[in-house]
């Protein structure tokens, strides 16, 4: 089946939350639909920050994947913008069907169109299968990622 990648709408949020609830994503610890709607509204106020879904038009637009993409302007790097992709997930029943590859190709294309010099992402250290997937797409480990829990 042909997958379509498009910007998400508020009507997609229940399906998106279902994807996030999967064990290798947020393990059923997801926000409420009401909070998701408020957050989705906030996305609209950010310049160049969008939530996307991958769906099957021939199957009643069933949402089978999602990701968020933010394009940021920079003063460094000679003013070239950069992009960050976050919350990449494909339905466990639809993995290994090229959906993730198509979503990432879409994200890379959008970042290129915006003139970004890089597309970055982070992935939990325990997600070895995801790391192999990103490396198969040409992503390379670069530097270190640090975080502090607040």
N, C-alpha and C positions, 0 to 999 in steps of 0.2 A: 504494500500500500504506500501511496505517496504521502509524505508528511508535509504539513504546512507550518511554517514558523511565522508567528505574528505577535504584535504587542497584545499583552493580556488585557482583559476587561474585568470589571468588577464581578461579572457573572462567572468568570473563571476561578475566582478565589476558592470556592469549596474544593474544586479539583486540585488546585495548587496546594492547599493545606493537606489534602490527602497524599500528595506526593512527598511533602515534607515529613509526614508522619511515618514514613517507611523506616525500618530498623537501621539502615546504614546512613540515614540522614538525621532526623531529629527524634527518632524512636518514639513516636506518638506523643511527643511533648511539643505541641504546636499552639499558637495563639488562637484566640477565639475568632470567629468569623466577623464579629463586630469590630474587634481591634484590627483585624486584617483589612477591613474596609477603610478604617481611619488611616492606616499606614499606606494603603494604596493611594488614597487621596494626597498624602504627603509626597509620594513619588511624583505626582503631577506638578508639584511646586519646585522640584529640583530641575535645574536645566540638565538635559542629557542623562537622565536616569530613568530607565524603563524596565519593566518586567515583561518577559516574553514567554510564550507557550508554544510547544510543538503539539500539533493535533492532526487527526485524520479527518479531512473533510468528508471522505466517503463513509465514515462511521460516525455520523452525527457530531462531527467536530470533537471527538473524544480527545481530551488532553492527556498526553502521555509523557510530557517532559516540560521543564521550565528552567529558566535562568534569568538573572538580573544583570544588566549592563550599565555601567556608569562611565561616561567620558568626562574627564577632568581637564581643565585648562591648567597649564603650568607656566611659571615664569622661568624656571630652569629648563634645561634641554632646548634652549633657543626658542622657547615659547611653544614647543610642540606639545599637543595634548597627549594624555595617556588614558588607557581604559582599564577598568577592573570588571571582571565577570565574577559573579557570586551566586551561591545557592543553585548550583547546577545539579539537577536530578532528573532521572528518567524512571518511569514506572518499572518496578522490578519485573513485571510480566512482559515488558517491552525492551529490556536491555539486550544488548548484542544484536540489535536490528538496525544499526547505523543512525539511530535517532540522535544520540549524543554527538556523534561526528557532525551531523547536519546542523545541530544547534551551535556547536562551537565554530563551524565554518561561517554560520550566519553572524555570530558575534565578531569573528575576525573581520568579516566583510564590513560590518558597520563601523568597527574601529578604524579600518583602513580608509573608509569614506570620510571619516571625521578627521583624517590626517594624523592619527595617533602614531607615536613612535614605538609603543609597546602595548600589549594586552597582558595583564597580569591576573593571576588567580592564586588562591591559597587552598590547600587541601589538608585535612587532618592526617597526621602521620600514620594513623592506623589504616587508612584507606588505600592499601597497596594496589588493589585492582584499579582504582581511579587514577593513581599515579601512572601506572602502566598505560592506561588509556590516554592521558594527557601527553605523555612522552611519545606515544604513537602518532599524535597529531603534530608533533614538532615542538611542543613546549619543552623547555629545559629548566632544570633546577638552577636558580640564580639567587645568590646571596642567602640571607636568612630571613625568616619571618619571625617576628617577635610579637607577643601579646601580653597584656596584663589583665587579669580578670578584675572587673570593677564591681 
